[in-house]
């Protein structure tokens, strides 16, 4: 092998090393960090939604119980007023 070929391989290895450790590694680390943050946001959102879903379920059950008791009889007239804007 000639000296120029060895120098060329050394330069190629150096630029490949710089590319990997200055570009690829930070990009990969950032993508992992973003995935973790997205999962954390989804987990927090789910925790916030769980109590709200329980409250709405309880409210729906109580209103459905009230609605069955207060349903108007068939054929009963309901007053209607037209609202002008």
Secondary structure, 3 states (H helix, E strand, C coil): CCHHHHHHHHHHHHHHHHHHHHHHHHHHHHHHHHHHHHHHHHHHHHHHHHHHHHHHHHHHHHHHHHHHHCCCCCCCCCCCCCCCC
